[in-house]
């Protein structure tokens, strides 16, 4: 019997870093697709001239909560200004302001966060990757 390579071992393990990295990439691709590749707050396209340069995906529930890390509802696309620096509406610099904005402008997503913020369960990065790829390709 031939010994498995390290890569083959990682591919065979659905919770390995191999699948984690792929699921992370698919999560970013999916968030960019559903948010129309623009900042959810100001609709900037991520250009310096818009004042909200570089688009970034923000996990609404910390990505350390593995059971929802790759949930399609757990992300929002923000320009770097609104992601990290706005003192009025940033999940990092002004979490209360951001929470208020979410409650007013994205109530369904806000409710999802409230209902899932303590959801700790088993995770499977390979399955998360496959589910996100299906959503990206237009599958149901």
Backbone as a printed PyTorch tensor [residue, N CA C, xyz], in Angstrom:
tensor([[[  0.8410,  -1.1830,   0.0000],
         [  0.0000,   0.0000,   0.0000],
         [  0.8870,   1.2470,   0.0000]],

        [[  0.5830,   2.1360,  -0.9180],
         [  1.3660,   3.3570,  -1.0640],
         [  0.9900,   4.3620,   0.0290]],

        [[  2.0060,   4.9990,   0.5990],
         [  1.8010,   5.9920,   1.6460],
         [  1.2310,   7.2750,   1.0260]],

        [[  0.2450,   7.8760,   1.7170],
         [ -0.3780,   9.1070,   1.2240],
         [  0.5670,  10.2840,   1.3920]],

        [[  0.5500,  11.1690,   0.3980],
         [  1.3380,  12.3970,   0.4960],
         [  0.6700,  13.3350,   1.5000]],

        [[  1.4050,  14.3350,   1.9680],
         [  0.8440,  15.3050,   2.9030],
         [ -0.3250,  16.0570,   2.2720]],

        [[ -0.1960,  16.3930,   0.9930],
         [ -1.2840,  17.0790,   0.3020],
         [ -2.5130,  16.1920,   0.2470]],

        [[ -2.3540,  14.9450,  -0.0930],
         [ -3.4830,  14.0200,  -0.1790],
         [ -4.1630,  13.8890,   1.1860]],

        [[ -3.3810,  13.8620,   2.2580],
         [ -3.9540,  13.7830,   3.6060],
         [ -4.8120,  15.0180,   3.8960]],

        [[ -4.3170,  16.2090,   3.4900],
         [ -5.0780,  17.4340,   3.7210],
         [ -6.3520,  17.4570,   2.8780]],

        [[ -6.2590,  16.9840,   1.6470],
         [ -7.4340,  16.9550,   0.7780],
         [ -8.4750,  15.9820,   1.3270]],

        [[ -8.0270,  14.8740,   1.8630],
         [ -8.9510,  13.8730,   2.4060],
         [ -9.5990,  14.3020,   3.7170]],

        [[ -9.0220,  15.2700,   4.4150],
         [ -9.5680,  15.7440,   5.6900],
         [-10.4520,  16.9660,   5.4280]],

        [[-11.7830,  16.8460,   5.5730],
         [-12.6740,  17.9640,   5.2450],
         [-12.5020,  19.1780,   6.1510]],

        [[-11.7640,  19.0450,   7.2480],
         [-11.5480,  20.1790,   8.1500],
         [-10.1010,  20.6600,   8.1610]],

        [[ -9.3720,  20.3540,   7.1160],
         [ -7.9680,  20.7560,   7.0420],
         [ -7.8320,  22.1960,   6.5630]],

        [[ -6.6230,  22.7150,   6.6860],
         [ -6.3490,  24.0770,   6.2050],
         [ -6.5390,  24.1700,   4.6870]],

        [[ -6.3690,  23.0570,   3.9960],
         [ -6.6000,  23.0230,   2.5400],
         [ -8.0250,  23.4960,   2.2320]],

        [[ -9.0050,  22.8980,   2.9150],
         [-10.4010,  23.2510,   2.6630],
         [-10.7680,  24.5770,   3.3100]],

        [[-10.1640,  24.9080,   4.4400],
         [-10.4180,  26.1950,   5.0840],
         [-10.0760,  27.3460,   4.1400]],

        [[ -8.9090,  27.2830,   3.5210],
         [ -8.4840,  28.3510,   2.6050],
         [ -9.4020,  28.4440,   1.3940]],

        [[ -9.8290,  27.3070,   0.8840],
         [-10.7320,  27.3250,  -0.2680],
         [-12.1070,  27.8600,   0.1200]],

        [[-12.6030,  27.4550,   1.2930],
         [-13.8920,  27.9650,   1.7630],
         [-13.8100,  29.4690,   2.0240]],

        [[-12.6990,  29.9490,   2.5910],
         [-12.5210,  31.3890,   2.8090],
         [-12.5730,  32.1410,   1.4810]],

        [[-11.8870,  31.6240,   0.4770],
         [-11.8800,  32.2670,  -0.8360],
         [-13.2580,  32.2740,  -1.4820]],

        [[-13.9770,  31.1560,  -1.3690],
         [-15.3290,  31.0820,  -1.9320],
         [-16.2700,  32.0320,  -1.1840]],

        [[-16.0650,  32.1750,   0.1300],
         [-16.8830,  33.0860,   0.9310],
         [-16.7040,  34.5240,   0.4340]],

        [[-15.4790,  34.9260,   0.2020],
         [-15.1980,  36.2710,  -0.3090],
         [-15.8230,  36.4470,  -1.6920]],

        [[-15.6420,  35.4700,  -2.5670],
         [-16.2270,  35.5490,  -3.9200],
         [-17.7420,  35.6890,  -3.8500]],

        [[-18.3720,  34.9070,  -2.9770],
         [-19.8230,  34.9450,  -2.8520],
         [-20.2910,  36.3070,  -2.3220]],

        [[-19.6180,  36.8270,  -1.3080],
         [-20.0120,  38.1220,  -0.7480],
         [-19.8710,  39.2290,  -1.7890]],

        [[-18.8000,  39.2000,  -2.5610],
         [-18.6230,  40.2060,  -3.6190],
         [-19.7530,  40.1090,  -4.6460]],

        [[-20.1570,  38.8770,  -4.9560],
         [-21.2200,  38.6650,  -5.9340],
         [-22.5590,  39.1840,  -5.4060]],

        [[-22.9410,  38.8080,  -4.1800],
         [-24.2770,  39.2000,  -3.7170],
         [-24.3840,  40.6760,  -3.3460]],

        [[-23.2740,  41.3070,  -2.9940],
         [-23.3160,  42.7320,  -2.6690],
         [-23.0150,  43.6020,  -3.8820]],

        [[-22.9250,  43.0000,  -5.0540],
         [-22.7330,  43.7730,  -6.2780],
         [-21.3820,  44.4430,  -6.3720]],

        [[-20.4050,  43.9230,  -5.6360],
         [-19.0440,  44.4510,  -5.6510],
         [-18.9990,  45.9420,  -5.3150]],

        [[-19.8220,  46.3450,  -4.3130],
         [-19.8210,  47.7270,  -3.8520],
         [-20.0420,  47.7690,  -2.3420]],

        [[-19.5950,  48.8320,  -1.7240],
         [-19.7570,  49.0160,  -0.2760],
         [-21.2490,  49.0290,   0.0580]],

        [[-21.6600,  48.2000,   1.0050],
         [-23.0710,  48.1090,   1.3750],
         [-23.5980,  49.4140,   1.9680]],

        [[-22.7320,  50.2170,   2.5510],
         [-23.1690,  51.4460,   3.2020],
         [-23.2650,  52.6140,   2.2230]],

        [[-22.2030,  52.8710,   1.4650],
         [-22.1950,  54.0660,   0.6130],
         [-22.2790,  53.7530,  -0.8850]],

        [[-22.3090,  52.4800,  -1.2350],
         [-22.3860,  52.0260,  -2.6380],
         [-21.1380,  52.3640,  -3.4390]],

        [[-20.0430,  52.6850,  -2.7540],
         [-18.7690,  52.9400,  -3.4150],
         [-18.2910,  51.6680,  -4.0960]],

        [[-17.6040,  51.8380,  -5.1900],
         [-17.0620,  50.6930,  -5.9160],
         [-15.6290,  50.3840,  -5.5040]],

        [[-15.1930,  50.9700,  -4.4010],
         [-13.8670,  50.6770,  -3.8920],
         [-12.7530,  51.4440,  -4.5750]],

        [[-13.0660,  52.6430,  -5.0630],
         [-12.0420,  53.4820,  -5.6900],
         [-11.6480,  54.5800,  -4.7170]],

        [[-10.3950,  54.9850,  -4.7610],
         [ -9.9390,  56.0580,  -3.8630],
         [-10.7720,  57.3180,  -4.0570]],

        [[-11.1870,  57.5910,  -5.2740],
         [-11.9660,  58.8010,  -5.5450],
         [-13.3240,  58.7580,  -4.8450]],

        [[-13.8060,  57.5630,  -4.5040],
         [-15.0800,  57.4390,  -3.7960],
         [-14.9170,  57.7150,  -2.3040]],

        [[-13.6780,  57.7600,  -1.8180],
         [-13.4360,  57.9600,  -0.3980],
         [-13.5590,  56.6870,   0.4150]],

        [[-13.8840,  55.6010,  -0.2160],
         [-14.0560,  54.3230,   0.4780],
         [-13.2840,  53.2740,  -0.3310]],

        [[-11.9620,  53.4570,  -0.3870],
         [-11.1540,  52.5980,  -1.2510],
         [-11.0340,  51.1740,  -0.7160]],

        [[-10.7240,  50.2710,  -1.5660],
         [-10.5140,  48.8530,  -1.2770],
         [-11.7100,  48.2170,  -0.5900]],

        [[-12.3840,  47.3450,  -1.2900],
         [-13.5270,  46.6280,  -0.7300],
         [-13.0540,  45.4430,   0.0870]],

        [[-13.6780,  45.2480,   1.2550],
         [-13.2930,  44.1780,   2.1650],
         [-14.5520,  43.4750,   2.6650]],

        [[-14.4570,  42.1720,   2.8650],
         [-15.5700,  41.4110,   3.4170],
         [-15.4500,  41.4230,   4.9390]],

        [[-16.5510,  41.7570,   5.5920],
         [-16.5940,  41.7430,   7.0580],
         [-17.5010,  40.5980,   7.4990]],

        [[-17.0050,  39.7740,   8.4240],
         [-17.8290,  38.7330,   9.0300],
         [-18.7090,  39.3910,  10.0920]],

        [[-20.0090,  39.2390,   9.9790],
         [-20.9260,  39.8390,  10.9430],
         [-20.8160,  39.1600,  12.3070]],

        [[-20.6420,  37.8500,  12.2950],
         [-20.3150,  37.0930,  13.5020],
         [-18.8670,  36.6700,  13.3040]],

        [[-18.0560,  36.8520,  14.3020],
         [-16.6220,  36.5980,  14.1860],
         [-16.3000,  35.3080,  13.4450]],

        [[-15.2980,  35.3780,  12.5960],
         [-14.9120,  34.1780,  11.8510],
         [-14.3390,  33.0960,  12.7640]],

        [[-14.0600,  33.4370,  14.0120],
         [-13.5940,  32.4180,  14.9550],
         [-14.7280,  31.4770,  15.3650]],

        [[-15.9740,  31.8820,  15.1270],
         [-17.1230,  31.0010,  15.3770],
         [-17.2600,  30.1200,  14.1290]],

        [[-16.6210,  28.9830,  14.1820],
         [-16.4620,  28.1460,  12.9950],
         [-17.7680,  27.6530,  12.3960]],

        [[-18.7880,  27.4630,  13.2140],
         [-20.0470,  26.9290,  12.6890],
         [-20.7470,  27.9020,  11.7460]],

        [[-20.4500,  29.2010,  11.8200],
         [-21.0650,  30.1760,  10.9140],
         [-20.0300,  30.9610,  10.1030]],

        [[-18.7680,  30.5830,  10.2130],
         [-17.6950,  31.3110,   9.5220],
         [-17.9820,  31.4560,   8.0250]],

        [[-18.4960,  30.4200,   7.4000],
         [-18.7360,  30.4380,   5.9590],
         [-20.2200,  30.4650,   5.6030]],

        [[-21.0620,  30.7640,   6.5660],
         [-22.4910,  30.8690,   6.2710],
         [-22.6910,  32.0510,   5.3140]],

        [[-23.4170,  31.8530,   4.2350],
         [-23.6060,  32.9480,   3.2630],
         [-24.2020,  34.2130,   3.8560]],

        [[-24.9510,  34.0990,   4.9620],
         [-25.5460,  35.2740,   5.6060],
         [-24.5630,  36.0190,   6.5010]],

        [[-23.4090,  35.4520,   6.7530],
         [-22.4900,  36.0050,   7.7430],
         [-21.4860,  36.9990,   7.1740]],

        [[-21.8130,  37.6500,   6.1000],
         [-20.8600,  38.6000,   5.5390],
         [-21.5240,  39.8310,   4.9800]],

        [[-20.7270,  40.8740,   4.9040],
         [-21.1650,  42.1160,   4.2760],
         [-19.9290,  42.7330,   3.6230]],

        [[-20.1050,  43.3200,   2.4760],
         [-18.9950,  43.9350,   1.7530],
         [-18.9610,  45.4190,   2.0770]],

        [[-17.8020,  45.8650,   2.5640],
         [-17.6340,  47.2600,   2.9580],
         [-16.3500,  47.8180,   2.3660]],

        [[-16.3670,  49.1080,   2.0670],
         [-15.1310,  49.7820,   1.7050],
         [-14.2760,  49.8810,   2.9580]],

        [[-12.9740,  50.0200,   2.7840],
         [-12.0820,  50.0190,   3.9470],
         [-12.4440,  51.1120,   4.9580]],

        [[-12.9090,  52.2690,   4.4750],
         [-13.2960,  53.3430,   5.3940],
         [-14.4360,  52.8960,   6.3020]],

        [[-15.5030,  52.3580,   5.7110],
         [-16.6430,  51.9260,   6.5220],
         [-16.3430,  50.6440,   7.2960]],

        [[-15.4080,  49.8470,   6.8350],
         [-15.0680,  48.6220,   7.5450],
         [-14.3030,  48.9210,   8.8290]],

        [[-13.3280,  49.8250,   8.7730],
         [-12.4330,  49.9800,   9.9200],
         [-12.3420,  51.3800,  10.5230]],

        [[-12.6970,  52.4170,   9.7750],
         [-12.3280,  53.7600,  10.2290],
         [-13.4590,  54.7340,  10.5230]],

        [[-14.6340,  54.5400,   9.9850],
         [-15.7240,  55.4940,  10.1920],
         [-16.1190,  55.5380,  11.6640]],

        [[-16.0810,  56.7270,  12.2560],
         [-16.4520,  56.8540,  13.6670],
         [-17.9720,  56.8790,  13.8480]],

        [[-18.7030,  56.9050,  12.7490],
         [-20.1640,  56.8940,  12.8210],
         [-20.7460,  55.5190,  12.5300]],

        [[-20.1210,  54.7820,  11.6010],
         [-20.7290,  53.5280,  11.1530],
         [-19.6640,  52.5470,  10.6780]],

        [[-18.9600,  51.9410,  11.6020],
         [-17.9460,  50.9460,  11.2750],
         [-18.0540,  49.8040,  12.2820]],

        [[-18.0320,  48.5500,  11.8150],
         [-18.1100,  47.4500,  12.7750],
         [-16.9190,  47.4120,  13.7290]],

        [[-15.8040,  48.0280,  13.3610],
         [-14.6190,  48.0200,  14.2190],
         [-14.4690,  49.3140,  15.0250]],

        [[-14.6520,  50.4660,  14.3760],
         [-14.4520,  51.7460,  15.0640],
         [-15.7110,  52.2460,  15.7650]],

        [[-16.8740,  51.8310,  15.3000],
         [-18.1380,  52.2960,  15.8890],
         [-19.1700,  51.1660,  15.8460]],

        [[-18.9540,  50.1130,  16.6330],
         [-19.8490,  48.9560,  16.5520],
         [-21.3140,  49.2550,  16.8790]],

        [[-21.5630,  50.1980,  17.7720],
         [-22.9600,  50.5320,  18.0880],
         [-23.6140,  51.2290,  16.9000]],

        [[-22.8820,  52.1620,  16.2920],
         [-23.4030,  52.8350,  15.1040],
         [-23.6450,  51.8550,  13.9640]],

        [[-22.7360,  50.9040,  13.7960],
         [-22.8990,  49.9000,  12.7420],
         [-24.1050,  49.0040,  13.0400]],

        [[-24.2550,  48.6170,  14.2990],
         [-25.3960,  47.7890,  14.6940],
         [-26.7090,  48.5230,  14.4280]],

        [[-26.7580,  49.8110,  14.7580],
         [-27.9530,  50.6240,  14.4850],
         [-28.2210,  50.7010,  12.9830]],

        [[-27.1610,  50.9010,  12.1880],
         [-27.3100,  50.9600,  10.7350],
         [-27.8670,  49.6350,  10.2130]],

        [[-27.3270,  48.5170,  10.7100],
         [-27.8030,  47.1930,  10.2840],
         [-29.2880,  47.0180,  10.6240]],

        [[-29.6580,  47.4030,  11.8390],
         [-31.0490,  47.2330,  12.2800],
         [-32.0020,  48.0420,  11.3930]],

        [[-31.5770,  49.2380,  10.9680],
         [-32.4240,  50.0970,  10.1460],
         [-32.4200,  49.7310,   8.6630]],

        [[-31.2390,  49.4060,   8.1260],
         [-31.1120,  49.2260,   6.6840],
         [-31.0770,  47.7700,   6.2200]],

        [[-30.7210,  46.8730,   7.0920],
         [-30.6410,  45.4460,   6.7460],
         [-31.2910,  44.6250,   7.8670]],

        [[-32.5940,  44.8360,   8.1300],
         [-33.2310,  44.1970,   9.2870],
         [-33.2350,  42.6710,   9.2340]],

        [[-33.3680,  42.0820,   8.0730],
         [-33.3620,  40.6180,   7.9710],
         [-31.9800,  40.0790,   8.3420]],

        [[-30.9580,  40.7160,   7.8410],
         [-29.5860,  40.3070,   8.1570],
         [-29.2740,  40.5530,   9.6360]],

        [[-29.7500,  41.6670,  10.1530],
         [-29.5720,  41.9680,  11.5780],
         [-30.2110,  40.8700,  12.4360]],

        [[-31.4320,  40.4800,  12.0970],
         [-32.1180,  39.4290,  12.8470],
         [-31.3630,  38.1060,  12.7560]],

        [[-30.8040,  37.8090,  11.5780],
         [-30.0220,  36.5750,  11.4330],
         [-28.8340,  36.5910,  12.3990]],

        [[-28.1430,  37.7200,  12.4850],
         [-26.9940,  37.8350,  13.3900],
         [-27.4380,  37.6280,  14.8390]],

        [[-28.5040,  38.2840,  15.2400],
         [-28.9930,  38.1590,  16.6120],
         [-29.3420,  36.6980,  16.9310]],

        [[-29.9480,  36.0080,  15.9730],
         [-30.3770,  34.6240,  16.2050],
         [-29.2600,  33.5970,  16.1030]],

        [[-28.1260,  33.9690,  15.5390],
         [-27.0530,  32.9920,  15.3140],
         [-25.7400,  33.3150,  16.0120]],

        [[-25.6810,  34.3920,  16.7640],
         [-24.3970,  34.8040,  17.3320],
         [-23.8380,  33.8250,  18.3530]],

        [[-24.6570,  32.9600,  18.9030],
         [-24.1730,  31.9700,  19.8710],
         [-24.2400,  30.5560,  19.3120]],

        [[-24.2850,  30.4360,  18.0180],
         [-24.4140,  29.1250,  17.3800],
         [-23.0440,  28.4540,  17.2660]],

        [[-22.7850,  27.5490,  18.1630],
         [-21.5330,  26.7940,  18.1350],
         [-21.8680,  25.3580,  17.7810]],

        [[-21.3340,  24.8890,  16.7240],
         [-21.6100,  23.5190,  16.3260],
         [-20.4630,  22.9710,  15.5110]],

        [[-20.6720,  21.7860,  14.9950],
         [-19.6360,  21.1670,  14.1740],
         [-19.5230,  21.9090,  12.8500]],

        [[-18.3510,  21.8530,  12.2870],
         [-18.1000,  22.5270,  11.0290],
         [-17.4060,  21.5650,  10.0850]],

        [[-17.4880,  21.8720,   8.8210],
         [-16.8830,  21.0530,   7.7940],
         [-16.4990,  22.0100,   6.6650]],

        [[-15.2270,  22.3510,   6.5800],
         [-14.7750,  23.3450,   5.6040],
         [-14.9970,  22.8840,   4.1690]],

        [[-14.8290,  21.6000,   3.9200],
         [-15.0310,  21.0860,   2.5610],
         [-16.4910,  21.2810,   2.1520]],

        [[-17.4120,  20.9500,   3.0390],
         [-18.8280,  21.1230,   2.7510],
         [-19.1690,  22.6030,   2.5660]],

        [[-18.5930,  23.4680,   3.4070],
         [-18.8210,  24.9060,   3.2640],
         [-18.3390,  25.3930,   1.9030]],

        [[-17.1540,  24.9450,   1.4960],
         [-16.6040,  25.3140,   0.1840],
         [-17.5320,  24.8560,  -0.9330]],

        [[-17.9770,  23.6120,  -0.8800],
         [-18.8390,  23.0630,  -1.9330],
         [-20.1760,  23.8130,  -1.9900]],

        [[-20.7560,  24.1340,  -0.8300],
         [-22.0210,  24.8760,  -0.8020],
         [-21.8640,  26.2710,  -1.3920]],

        [[-20.7700,  26.9650,  -1.0380],
         [-20.5430,  28.3070,  -1.5770],
         [-20.2830,  28.2650,  -3.0790]],

        [[-19.5470,  27.2700,  -3.5300],
         [-19.3010,  27.1440,  -4.9700],
         [-20.6180,  26.9360,  -5.7290]],

        [[-21.5170,  26.1400,  -5.1450],
         [-22.8140,  25.9190,  -5.7730],
         [-23.6040,  27.2260,  -5.8570]],

        [[-23.5780,  28.0380,  -4.7860],
         [-24.2690,  29.3210,  -4.8080],
         [-23.6620,  30.2750,  -5.8370]],

        [[-22.3400,  30.2890,  -5.9240],
         [-21.6540,  31.1590,  -6.8760],
         [-22.0120,  30.7870,  -8.3030]],

        [[-22.1140,  29.4870,  -8.5700],
         [-22.4030,  29.0290,  -9.9360],
         [-23.8880,  29.0980, -10.2830]],

        [[-24.7100,  29.5720,  -9.3400],
         [-26.1220,  29.7500,  -9.6400],
         [-26.9800,  28.5650,  -9.2710]],

        [[-26.4300,  27.5880,  -8.5870],
         [-27.2040,  26.4270,  -8.1510],
         [-28.1210,  26.7890,  -7.0010]],

        [[-29.0650,  25.9440,  -6.7440],
         [-30.0300,  26.1980,  -5.6640],
         [-29.6240,  25.4900,  -4.4030]]])
